[in-house]
Amino acid sequence: MMHFPKTFPVPLIHLEETDSTNKYLNELCNKQCVEELTTITADFQTSGRGQRGNSWESEAGQNLMFSFVLYPTFLKARRQFLLSQIISLAIKEELERYVSNISIKWPNDIYWKDKKICGMLIENDLTGVHISRSITGIGINVNQETFCSDAPNPVSLKQINGQSYDCPQILASVMKRIKTYYNLLATGKADIQSLIADRYACSLFRKEGFHRYTDANGDFMARLLRVEPDGRFILEDQTGTIRNYLFKEVQYILH
């Protein structure tokens, strides 16, 4: 079982095993008042979920699996993509302390070169035009040496560098970064939102040149133009046609 220090930058609940940290935290929030940034982490998850309903493979005690809650009532629902941006930036910037070639694959997967080192699932509850609660579940591959599932391209820090890392320390640092970004976002200043958007744009996977994608109509080559404030992905294909995509409407072809 992982050993976490008694002092931690956010409220922490450490579990040896659970089906899903997102589910555990969601049920906890529905039963009682839970402090903002409360983080649930588990050594092993039996039913971890990712985007598109994918499962998340992880050996017990080798990786980070955690969820945390925010109450961003200051943020209108149409700007909820800012949460995705600050969380992915915080993780990217932390992982860059250990390895280079880290990027954010739209909307919020974290990649090392062409391989996935971190995934997340953000579940927002809306009240009127604002976000009342946001629970984010994250998996970061840290010390796992072999992946056996049919996931196409996983990689861990240990596979990259050949050394083991302190998972509790990485989690503490990630949550510090998320807390800092979140507090900046809560100021509501337009220049802060622009700063976040600019950093995100500079961090994007395959942000330059033409690359292969696929959508409901088949495969095509395109270059990334921008990501809109609402999260829409804007591509220009080789015919000069501008293509707009919402989440899950387009996928990268990685190989």
C-alpha atoms as an extended CHARMM CRD file, in Angstrom:
* protein
*
       255  EXT
         1         1  MET       CA              0.0000000000        0.0000000000        0.0000000000  PROA      1               0.0000000000
         2         2  MET       CA              1.2690000000        3.4770000000       -0.8670000000  PROA      2               0.0000000000
         3         3  HSD       CA              2.3280000000        5.6560000000        2.0480000000  PROA      3               0.0000000000
         4         4  PHE       CA              1.2440000000        9.2800000000        1.9660000000  PROA      4               0.0000000000
         5         5  PRO       CA              2.6300000000       11.9810000000        4.2740000000  PROA      5               0.0000000000
         6         6  LYS       CA              0.4410000000       13.2720000000        7.0890000000  PROA      6               0.0000000000
         7         7  THR       CA              0.5560000000       16.7650000000        5.6190000000  PROA      7               0.0000000000
         8         8  PHE       CA             -0.8320000000       17.0760000000        2.0860000000  PROA      8               0.0000000000
         9         9  PRO       CA             -1.6780000000       20.1690000000       -0.0060000000  PROA      9               0.0000000000
        10        10  VAL       CA             -5.3770000000       19.2100000000       -0.2730000000  PROA      10              0.0000000000
        11        11  PRO       CA             -7.7800000000       17.0380000000        1.7660000000  PROA      11              0.0000000000
        12        12  LEU       CA             -6.9030000000       13.4170000000        0.9490000000  PROA      12              0.0000000000
        13        13  ILE       CA             -8.6640000000       10.0590000000        1.2870000000  PROA      13              0.0000000000
        14        14  HSD       CA             -6.4040000000        7.1070000000        0.4650000000  PROA      14              0.0000000000
        15        15  LEU       CA             -8.0400000000        3.7660000000       -0.3340000000  PROA      15              0.0000000000
        16        16  GLU       CA             -6.3630000000        0.4340000000       -0.8860000000  PROA      16              0.0000000000
        17        17  GLU       CA             -8.9940000000       -0.5770000000       -3.4470000000  PROA      17              0.0000000000
        18        18  THR       CA            -12.2370000000        0.7570000000       -4.9260000000  PROA      18              0.0000000000
        19        19  ASP       CA            -14.2510000000        0.1690000000       -8.0730000000  PROA      19              0.0000000000
        20        20  SER       CA            -13.8420000000        3.7690000000       -9.2480000000  PROA      20              0.0000000000
        21        21  THR       CA            -12.4770000000        6.8400000000       -7.4740000000  PROA      21              0.0000000000
        22        22  ASN       CA            -14.9120000000        9.0030000000       -9.4750000000  PROA      22              0.0000000000
        23        23  LYS       CA            -17.8490000000        6.8970000000       -8.3330000000  PROA      23              0.0000000000
        24        24  TYR       CA            -16.6190000000        6.8540000000       -4.7260000000  PROA      24              0.0000000000
        25        25  LEU       CA            -16.2160000000       10.6320000000       -4.6590000000  PROA      25              0.0000000000
        26        26  ASN       CA            -19.5250000000       11.2720000000       -6.4010000000  PROA      26              0.0000000000
        27        27  GLU       CA            -21.3750000000        9.1320000000       -3.8560000000  PROA      27              0.0000000000
        28        28  LEU       CA            -19.5230000000       10.8170000000       -0.9870000000  PROA      28              0.0000000000
        29        29  CYS       CA            -20.4890000000       14.2770000000       -2.2780000000  PROA      29              0.0000000000
        30        30  ASN       CA            -24.1210000000       13.1990000000       -2.5730000000  PROA      30              0.0000000000
        31        31  LYS       CA            -24.1550000000       12.0590000000        1.0820000000  PROA      31              0.0000000000
        32        32  GLN       CA            -22.2720000000       14.8480000000        2.8370000000  PROA      32              0.0000000000
        33        33  CYS       CA            -20.5420000000       18.1920000000        2.4770000000  PROA      33              0.0000000000
        34        34  VAL       CA            -17.1320000000       17.5550000000        0.9200000000  PROA      34              0.0000000000
        35        35  GLU       CA            -14.4480000000       20.2350000000        0.9660000000  PROA      35              0.0000000000
        36        36  GLU       CA            -13.3150000000       21.5990000000       -2.3750000000  PROA      36              0.0000000000
        37        37  LEU       CA            -10.2270000000       19.8960000000       -3.8520000000  PROA      37              0.0000000000
        38        38  THR       CA            -10.8170000000       16.8010000000       -1.7050000000  PROA      38              0.0000000000
        39        39  THR       CA             -8.9070000000       14.0360000000       -3.4630000000  PROA      39              0.0000000000
        40        40  ILE       CA             -9.6350000000       10.3050000000       -3.4650000000  PROA      40              0.0000000000
        41        41  THR       CA             -6.7510000000        8.0620000000       -4.4690000000  PROA      41              0.0000000000
        42        42  ALA       CA             -6.6490000000        4.2730000000       -4.6660000000  PROA      42              0.0000000000
        43        43  ASP       CA             -3.8280000000        1.7690000000       -5.0210000000  PROA      43              0.0000000000
        44        44  PHE       CA             -6.0960000000       -0.3550000000       -7.2080000000  PROA      44              0.0000000000
        45        45  GLN       CA             -9.2330000000        0.3840000000       -9.1890000000  PROA      45              0.0000000000
        46        46  THR       CA            -11.4630000000       -2.4330000000      -10.3890000000  PROA      46              0.0000000000
        47        47  SER       CA            -13.6360000000       -0.4130000000      -12.7980000000  PROA      47              0.0000000000
        48        48  GLY       CA            -11.7220000000        2.7040000000      -13.7800000000  PROA      48              0.0000000000
        49        49  ARG       CA            -13.2090000000        4.5530000000      -16.7520000000  PROA      49              0.0000000000
        50        50  GLY       CA            -11.7960000000        6.8680000000      -19.3770000000  PROA      50              0.0000000000
        51        51  GLN       CA            -13.1260000000        8.7430000000      -22.3610000000  PROA      51              0.0000000000
        52        52  ARG       CA            -15.4360000000        6.8550000000      -24.7310000000  PROA      52              0.0000000000
        53        53  GLY       CA            -16.1330000000        4.3270000000      -21.9740000000  PROA      53              0.0000000000
        54        54  ASN       CA            -12.6410000000        2.8650000000      -22.1440000000  PROA      54              0.0000000000
        55        55  SER       CA            -11.2200000000        1.0780000000      -19.1180000000  PROA      55              0.0000000000
        56        56  TRP       CA             -7.9230000000        2.0990000000      -17.5160000000  PROA      56              0.0000000000
        57        57  GLU       CA             -5.3660000000       -0.6640000000      -16.9570000000  PROA      57              0.0000000000
        58        58  SER       CA             -3.1860000000       -0.3240000000      -13.8790000000  PROA      58              0.0000000000
        59        59  GLU       CA             -1.2020000000       -2.6800000000      -11.6690000000  PROA      59              0.0000000000
        60        60  ALA       CA             -1.9180000000       -2.3090000000       -7.9640000000  PROA      60              0.0000000000
        61        61  GLY       CA              0.2990000000        0.3020000000       -6.3330000000  PROA      61              0.0000000000
        62        62  GLN       CA              2.2770000000        1.0940000000       -9.4820000000  PROA      62              0.0000000000
        63        63  ASN       CA              0.4300000000        4.1080000000      -10.8490000000  PROA      63              0.0000000000
        64        64  LEU       CA             -1.6360000000        7.0860000000       -9.7630000000  PROA      64              0.0000000000
        65        65  MET       CA             -5.4130000000        6.8260000000       -9.8820000000  PROA      65              0.0000000000
        66        66  PHE       CA             -7.2710000000        9.6550000000       -8.2400000000  PROA      66              0.0000000000
        67        67  SER       CA            -10.3080000000       11.9170000000       -8.3840000000  PROA      67              0.0000000000
        68        68  PHE       CA            -10.9590000000       15.3560000000       -6.9250000000  PROA      68              0.0000000000
        69        69  VAL       CA            -13.9390000000       17.6980000000       -6.5970000000  PROA      69              0.0000000000
        70        70  LEU       CA            -14.3300000000       21.3690000000       -7.4590000000  PROA      70              0.0000000000
        71        71  TYR       CA            -17.2690000000       23.7310000000       -7.0420000000  PROA      71              0.0000000000
        72        72  PRO       CA            -16.6080000000       26.2630000000       -9.8250000000  PROA      72              0.0000000000
        73        73  THR       CA            -19.8870000000       28.1810000000       -9.4620000000  PROA      73              0.0000000000
        74        74  PHE       CA            -18.0940000000       31.2610000000      -10.7910000000  PROA      74              0.0000000000
        75        75  LEU       CA            -17.6950000000       29.5790000000      -14.1810000000  PROA      75              0.0000000000
        76        76  LYS       CA            -20.4440000000       29.5820000000      -16.7880000000  PROA      76              0.0000000000
        77        77  ALA       CA            -21.2010000000       26.2510000000      -18.4240000000  PROA      77              0.0000000000
        78        78  ARG       CA            -20.1430000000       27.5640000000      -21.8390000000  PROA      78              0.0000000000
        79        79  ARG       CA            -16.6140000000       28.0770000000      -20.4510000000  PROA      79              0.0000000000
        80        80  GLN       CA            -16.3040000000       24.6660000000      -18.7880000000  PROA      80              0.0000000000
        81        81  PHE       CA            -13.4670000000       23.7450000000      -21.1500000000  PROA      81              0.0000000000
        82        82  LEU       CA            -11.2390000000       26.0080000000      -19.0240000000  PROA      82              0.0000000000
        83        83  LEU       CA            -11.3270000000       23.3280000000      -16.3200000000  PROA      83              0.0000000000
        84        84  SER       CA            -10.0670000000       20.7530000000      -18.7900000000  PROA      84              0.0000000000
        85        85  GLN       CA             -7.3220000000       23.1410000000      -19.8530000000  PROA      85              0.0000000000
        86        86  ILE       CA             -5.9870000000       23.9440000000      -16.3710000000  PROA      86              0.0000000000
        87        87  ILE       CA             -6.0270000000       20.3100000000      -15.2370000000  PROA      87              0.0000000000
        88        88  SER       CA             -4.2450000000       19.0300000000      -18.3360000000  PROA      88              0.0000000000
        89        89  LEU       CA             -1.7060000000       21.8790000000      -18.1170000000  PROA      89              0.0000000000
        90        90  ALA       CA             -0.9920000000       21.0980000000      -14.4560000000  PROA      90              0.0000000000
        91        91  ILE       CA             -0.2800000000       17.4430000000      -15.2280000000  PROA      91              0.0000000000
        92        92  LYS       CA              1.7530000000       18.2090000000      -18.3440000000  PROA      92              0.0000000000
        93        93  GLU       CA              3.9150000000       20.6990000000      -16.4640000000  PROA      93              0.0000000000
        94        94  GLU       CA              4.4910000000       18.2640000000      -13.6000000000  PROA      94              0.0000000000
        95        95  LEU       CA              5.4510000000       15.3860000000      -15.9060000000  PROA      95              0.0000000000
        96        96  GLU       CA              7.8520000000       17.6780000000      -17.7460000000  PROA      96              0.0000000000
        97        97  ARG       CA              9.9560000000       17.6950000000      -14.5760000000  PROA      97              0.0000000000
        98        98  TYR       CA             10.8230000000       14.0670000000      -15.3570000000  PROA      98              0.0000000000
        99        99  VAL       CA             10.6910000000       13.6880000000      -19.1540000000  PROA      99              0.0000000000
       100       100  SER       CA             10.6510000000       15.8370000000      -22.2720000000  PROA      100             0.0000000000
       101       101  ASN       CA              8.2960000000       15.5740000000      -25.2700000000  PROA      101             0.0000000000
       102       102  ILE       CA              5.1180000000       15.8080000000      -23.1610000000  PROA      102             0.0000000000
       103       103  SER       CA              2.0510000000       17.2610000000      -24.8870000000  PROA      103             0.0000000000
       104       104  ILE       CA             -1.7190000000       17.4930000000      -24.5270000000  PROA      104             0.0000000000
       105       105  LYS       CA             -3.7190000000       15.4970000000      -27.0540000000  PROA      105             0.0000000000
       106       106  TRP       CA             -7.0390000000       17.2800000000      -27.4820000000  PROA      106             0.0000000000
       107       107  PRO       CA             -9.0880000000       17.4890000000      -25.4170000000  PROA      107             0.0000000000
       108       108  ASN       CA             -7.0970000000       16.3740000000      -22.3430000000  PROA      108             0.0000000000
       109       109  ASP       CA             -5.0480000000       13.1970000000      -22.7840000000  PROA      109             0.0000000000
       110       110  ILE       CA             -1.3910000000       13.6150000000      -21.8520000000  PROA      110             0.0000000000
       111       111  TYR       CA              1.0970000000       12.1120000000      -24.2960000000  PROA      111             0.0000000000
       112       112  TRP       CA              4.7990000000       11.3560000000      -24.3670000000  PROA      112             0.0000000000
       113       113  LYS       CA              5.7010000000       11.4540000000      -28.0600000000  PROA      113             0.0000000000
       114       114  ASP       CA              2.9960000000        9.2330000000      -29.6470000000  PROA      114             0.0000000000
       115       115  LYS       CA              2.1340000000        7.3040000000      -26.4780000000  PROA      115             0.0000000000
       116       116  LYS       CA             -0.4470000000        7.9370000000      -23.7660000000  PROA      116             0.0000000000
       117       117  ILE       CA              0.8890000000        8.4710000000      -20.2630000000  PROA      117             0.0000000000
       118       118  CYS       CA             -2.2160000000        9.9940000000      -18.6580000000  PROA      118             0.0000000000
       119       119  GLY       CA             -5.9540000000       10.0690000000      -19.2340000000  PROA      119             0.0000000000
       120       120  MET       CA             -8.7840000000       11.8210000000      -17.4800000000  PROA      120             0.0000000000
       121       121  LEU       CA            -12.5590000000       11.9570000000      -17.2650000000  PROA      121             0.0000000000
       122       122  ILE       CA            -14.2810000000       15.1840000000      -16.1780000000  PROA      122             0.0000000000
       123       123  GLU       CA            -17.9130000000       15.0560000000      -15.0730000000  PROA      123             0.0000000000
       124       124  ASN       CA            -19.6060000000       18.4410000000      -14.6170000000  PROA      124             0.0000000000
       125       125  ASP       CA            -22.9490000000       19.0860000000      -12.9340000000  PROA      125             0.0000000000
       126       126  LEU       CA            -24.7400000000       22.2300000000      -14.1120000000  PROA      126             0.0000000000
       127       127  THR       CA            -27.1570000000       24.4800000000      -12.2570000000  PROA      127             0.0000000000
       128       128  GLY       CA            -28.6950000000       26.9760000000      -14.6260000000  PROA      128             0.0000000000
       129       129  VAL       CA            -25.9180000000       28.4830000000      -16.7250000000  PROA      129             0.0000000000
       130       130  HSD       CA            -23.1620000000       27.7600000000      -14.1910000000  PROA      130             0.0000000000
       131       131  ILE       CA            -21.1850000000       24.6910000000      -13.0890000000  PROA      131             0.0000000000
       132       132  SER       CA            -22.2150000000       23.6200000000       -9.5960000000  PROA      132             0.0000000000
       133       133  ARG       CA            -19.8280000000       20.6790000000       -9.1920000000  PROA      133             0.0000000000
       134       134  SER       CA            -17.0120000000       19.1130000000      -11.1600000000  PROA      134             0.0000000000
       135       135  ILE       CA            -15.4140000000       15.7380000000      -10.4470000000  PROA      135             0.0000000000
       136       136  THR       CA            -12.2860000000       14.7820000000      -12.3710000000  PROA      136             0.0000000000
       137       137  GLY       CA            -10.8380000000       11.2890000000      -12.4510000000  PROA      137             0.0000000000
       138       138  ILE       CA             -7.2310000000       10.8940000000      -13.5520000000  PROA      138             0.0000000000
       139       139  GLY       CA             -4.8880000000        7.9810000000      -14.2540000000  PROA      139             0.0000000000
       140       140  ILE       CA             -1.1500000000        8.5810000000      -14.6180000000  PROA      140             0.0000000000
       141       141  ASN       CA              1.1420000000        5.7250000000      -15.6120000000  PROA      141             0.0000000000
       142       142  VAL       CA              4.1080000000        5.9690000000      -13.2670000000  PROA      142             0.0000000000
       143       143  ASN       CA              5.9080000000        2.7220000000      -12.3840000000  PROA      143             0.0000000000
       144       144  GLN       CA              4.1460000000        0.0350000000      -14.4370000000  PROA      144             0.0000000000
       145       145  GLU       CA              6.5910000000       -1.8640000000      -16.6560000000  PROA      145             0.0000000000
       146       146  THR       CA              4.2370000000       -3.9890000000      -18.7790000000  PROA      146             0.0000000000
       147       147  PHE       CA              0.7650000000       -3.2840000000      -20.1790000000  PROA      147             0.0000000000
       148       148  CYS       CA             -1.3320000000       -6.2830000000      -21.1650000000  PROA      148             0.0000000000
       149       149  SER       CA             -4.6800000000       -4.8370000000      -22.2500000000  PROA      149             0.0000000000
       150       150  ASP       CA             -5.6410000000       -3.9830000000      -25.8360000000  PROA      150             0.0000000000
       151       151  ALA       CA             -5.0670000000       -0.2740000000      -25.1930000000  PROA      151             0.0000000000
       152       152  PRO       CA             -3.1150000000        0.8100000000      -28.2860000000  PROA      152             0.0000000000
       153       153  ASN       CA             -0.3050000000        2.9640000000      -26.9380000000  PROA      153             0.0000000000
       154       154  PRO       CA              0.2500000000        3.1720000000      -23.1540000000  PROA      154             0.0000000000
       155       155  VAL       CA              3.5550000000        4.2180000000      -21.6400000000  PROA      155             0.0000000000
       156       156  SER       CA              4.7900000000        4.9180000000      -18.1140000000  PROA      156             0.0000000000
       157       157  LEU       CA              7.4900000000        7.1260000000      -16.6310000000  PROA      157             0.0000000000
       158       158  LYS       CA              9.4410000000        4.0050000000      -15.6710000000  PROA      158             0.0000000000
       159       159  GLN       CA              9.3040000000        2.6330000000      -19.2090000000  PROA      159             0.0000000000
       160       160  ILE       CA             10.6780000000        5.9380000000      -20.5000000000  PROA      160             0.0000000000
       161       161  ASN       CA             13.4250000000        6.5360000000      -17.9530000000  PROA      161             0.0000000000
       162       162  GLY       CA             14.0160000000        3.1080000000      -16.4540000000  PROA      162             0.0000000000
       163       163  GLN       CA             13.6100000000        4.2620000000      -12.8650000000  PROA      163             0.0000000000
       164       164  SER       CA             10.9100000000        4.1810000000      -10.1960000000  PROA      164             0.0000000000
       165       165  TYR       CA              9.1380000000        7.2540000000       -8.8890000000  PROA      165             0.0000000000
       166       166  ASP       CA              7.4080000000        8.3200000000       -5.6940000000  PROA      166             0.0000000000
       167       167  CYS       CA              3.6890000000        8.2820000000       -6.5690000000  PROA      167             0.0000000000
       168       168  PRO       CA              2.5270000000       10.1890000000       -3.4510000000  PROA      168             0.0000000000
       169       169  GLN       CA              5.0310000000       12.9670000000       -4.1590000000  PROA      169             0.0000000000
       170       170  ILE       CA              3.9050000000       13.2700000000       -7.7750000000  PROA      170             0.0000000000
       171       171  LEU       CA              0.2670000000       13.4290000000       -6.6610000000  PROA      171             0.0000000000
       172       172  ALA       CA              1.0620000000       16.1460000000       -4.1160000000  PROA      172             0.0000000000
       173       173  SER       CA              2.8320000000       18.2100000000       -6.7610000000  PROA      173             0.0000000000
       174       174  VAL       CA              0.0510000000       17.7250000000       -9.3260000000  PROA      174             0.0000000000
       175       175  MET       CA             -2.5990000000       18.8480000000       -6.8400000000  PROA      175             0.0000000000
       176       176  LYS       CA             -0.5230000000       21.9190000000       -5.8900000000  PROA      176             0.0000000000
       177       177  ARG       CA             -0.3860000000       22.8960000000       -9.5510000000  PROA      177             0.0000000000
       178       178  ILE       CA             -4.1160000000       22.2880000000      -10.0610000000  PROA      178             0.0000000000
       179       179  LYS       CA             -4.9050000000       24.3400000000       -6.9520000000  PROA      179             0.0000000000
       180       180  THR       CA             -2.7340000000       27.2300000000       -8.1900000000  PROA      180             0.0000000000
       181       181  TYR       CA             -4.3280000000       27.2510000000      -11.6480000000  PROA      181             0.0000000000
       182       182  TYR       CA             -7.8070000000       26.9400000000      -10.1650000000  PROA      182             0.0000000000
       183       183  ASN       CA             -7.2770000000       29.8700000000       -7.7970000000  PROA      183             0.0000000000
       184       184  LEU       CA             -6.0880000000       31.9760000000      -10.7320000000  PROA      184             0.0000000000
       185       185  LEU       CA             -9.1270000000       30.9590000000      -12.7660000000  PROA      185             0.0000000000
       186       186  ALA       CA            -11.4350000000       31.8550000000       -9.8690000000  PROA      186             0.0000000000
       187       187  THR       CA            -10.3310000000       35.5060000000      -10.0860000000  PROA      187             0.0000000000
       188       188  GLY       CA            -12.4580000000       35.7420000000      -13.2120000000  PROA      188             0.0000000000
       189       189  LYS       CA             -9.9210000000       37.9260000000      -14.9770000000  PROA      189             0.0000000000
       190       190  ALA       CA            -10.0120000000       37.8210000000      -18.7680000000  PROA      190             0.0000000000
       191       191  ASP       CA             -6.2290000000       38.0090000000      -19.0300000000  PROA      191             0.0000000000
       192       192  ILE       CA             -5.9310000000       34.8660000000      -16.8790000000  PROA      192             0.0000000000
       193       193  GLN       CA             -8.3090000000       33.0080000000      -19.1860000000  PROA      193             0.0000000000
       194       194  SER       CA             -6.2640000000       34.1880000000      -22.1840000000  PROA      194             0.0000000000
       195       195  LEU       CA             -3.0410000000       33.0470000000      -20.4920000000  PROA      195             0.0000000000
       196       196  ILE       CA             -4.5170000000       29.5880000000      -19.8930000000  PROA      196             0.0000000000
       197       197  ALA       CA             -5.7460000000       29.3320000000      -23.4890000000  PROA      197             0.0000000000
       198       198  ASP       CA             -2.3430000000       30.4060000000      -24.8410000000  PROA      198             0.0000000000
       199       199  ARG       CA             -0.4390000000       27.8980000000      -22.6960000000  PROA      199             0.0000000000
       200       200  TYR       CA             -2.8410000000       25.1620000000      -23.7290000000  PROA      200             0.0000000000
       201       201  ALA       CA             -2.4300000000       26.0240000000      -27.4350000000  PROA      201             0.0000000000
       202       202  CYS       CA              1.3580000000       25.9020000000      -27.1230000000  PROA      202             0.0000000000
       203       203  SER       CA              1.1550000000       22.4980000000      -25.4040000000  PROA      203             0.0000000000
       204       204  LEU       CA             -0.9780000000       20.6940000000      -27.9710000000  PROA      204             0.0000000000
       205       205  PHE       CA             -0.0340000000       17.3730000000      -29.5260000000  PROA      205             0.0000000000
       206       206  ARG       CA              0.7440000000       17.6640000000      -33.2630000000  PROA      206             0.0000000000
       207       207  LYS       CA              0.1830000000       21.4050000000      -33.2170000000  PROA      207             0.0000000000
       208       208  GLU       CA              2.2160000000       21.8890000000      -36.3950000000  PROA      208             0.0000000000
       209       209  GLY       CA              2.0410000000       20.3120000000      -39.8380000000  PROA      209             0.0000000000
       210       210  PHE       CA             -0.4530000000       17.9800000000      -41.5060000000  PROA      210             0.0000000000
       211       211  HSD       CA             -1.4680000000       14.7600000000      -39.7730000000  PROA      211             0.0000000000
       212       212  ARG       CA             -3.9510000000       11.9320000000      -40.2850000000  PROA      212             0.0000000000
       213       213  TYR       CA             -7.3800000000       12.0570000000      -38.6690000000  PROA      213             0.0000000000
       214       214  THR       CA            -10.6160000000       10.1310000000      -39.0070000000  PROA      214             0.0000000000
       215       215  ASP       CA            -14.2460000000       11.1890000000      -38.5760000000  PROA      215             0.0000000000
       216       216  ALA       CA            -17.6640000000        9.7870000000      -39.4870000000  PROA      216             0.0000000000
       217       217  ASN       CA            -16.8460000000       10.2370000000      -43.1870000000  PROA      217             0.0000000000
       218       218  GLY       CA            -13.4700000000        8.5020000000      -43.1490000000  PROA      218             0.0000000000
       219       219  ASP       CA             -9.7570000000        9.3250000000      -42.9890000000  PROA      219             0.0000000000
       220       220  PHE       CA             -8.2090000000       12.6130000000      -44.0490000000  PROA      220             0.0000000000
       221       221  MET       CA             -5.1060000000       14.7680000000      -43.6720000000  PROA      221             0.0000000000
       222       222  ALA       CA             -5.3790000000       18.1040000000      -41.8940000000  PROA      222             0.0000000000
       223       223  ARG       CA             -3.5310000000       20.6640000000      -39.8250000000  PROA      223             0.0000000000
       224       224  LEU       CA             -4.6160000000       22.1420000000      -36.5200000000  PROA      224             0.0000000000
       225       225  LEU       CA             -5.7800000000       25.7440000000      -36.7010000000  PROA      225             0.0000000000
       226       226  ARG       CA             -6.9710000000       26.3320000000      -33.1400000000  PROA      226             0.0000000000
       227       227  VAL       CA             -9.1190000000       25.1410000000      -30.2540000000  PROA      227             0.0000000000
       228       228  GLU       CA            -12.0880000000       27.4160000000      -29.5580000000  PROA      228             0.0000000000
       229       229  PRO       CA            -12.9520000000       28.6160000000      -26.0180000000  PROA      229             0.0000000000
       230       230  ASP       CA            -15.8260000000       26.1130000000      -25.8990000000  PROA      230             0.0000000000
       231       231  GLY       CA            -13.3960000000       23.2930000000      -26.7330000000  PROA      231             0.0000000000
       232       232  ARG       CA            -14.2430000000       22.8590000000      -30.4020000000  PROA      232             0.0000000000
       233       233  PHE       CA            -11.3420000000       21.4880000000      -32.4460000000  PROA      233             0.0000000000
       234       234  ILE       CA            -10.7260000000       23.4220000000      -35.6720000000  PROA      234             0.0000000000
       235       235  LEU       CA             -8.8280000000       21.7190000000      -38.5020000000  PROA      235             0.0000000000
       236       236  GLU       CA             -8.0130000000       22.6760000000      -42.0820000000  PROA      236             0.0000000000
       237       237  ASP       CA             -7.7590000000       19.7620000000      -44.5000000000  PROA      237             0.0000000000
       238       238  GLN       CA             -5.5590000000       19.5670000000      -47.5990000000  PROA      238             0.0000000000
       239       239  THR       CA             -8.3040000000       21.0140000000      -49.8060000000  PROA      239             0.0000000000
       240       240  GLY       CA             -8.4470000000       24.1330000000      -47.6320000000  PROA      240             0.0000000000
       241       241  THR       CA            -11.7790000000       23.1360000000      -46.0760000000  PROA      241             0.0000000000
       242       242  ILE       CA            -12.2370000000       24.1730000000      -42.4400000000  PROA      242             0.0000000000
       243       243  ARG       CA            -13.5830000000       21.3830000000      -40.2420000000  PROA      243             0.0000000000
       244       244  ASN       CA            -15.1370000000       21.9360000000      -36.7900000000  PROA      244             0.0000000000
       245       245  TYR       CA            -15.4070000000       19.1360000000      -34.2310000000  PROA      245             0.0000000000
       246       246  LEU       CA            -16.9050000000       18.6790000000      -30.8180000000  PROA      246             0.0000000000
       247       247  PHE       CA            -15.6160000000       16.0440000000      -28.3930000000  PROA      247             0.0000000000
       248       248  LYS       CA            -15.5630000000       12.4940000000      -29.7650000000  PROA      248             0.0000000000
       249       249  GLU       CA            -16.4060000000       13.6140000000      -33.3260000000  PROA      249             0.0000000000
       250       250  VAL       CA            -12.8580000000       13.1980000000      -34.6440000000  PROA      250             0.0000000000
       251       251  GLN       CA             -9.8970000000       11.0090000000      -33.7260000000  PROA      251             0.0000000000
       252       252  TYR       CA             -6.1940000000       11.1150000000      -34.4120000000  PROA      252             0.0000000000
       253       253  ILE       CA             -4.7190000000        8.2830000000      -36.4400000000  PROA      253             0.0000000000
       254       254  LEU       CA             -1.5700000000        7.5280000000      -34.4990000000  PROA      254             0.0000000000
       255       255  HSD       CA              0.1830000000        4.9990000000      -36.7230000000  PROA      255             0.0000000000
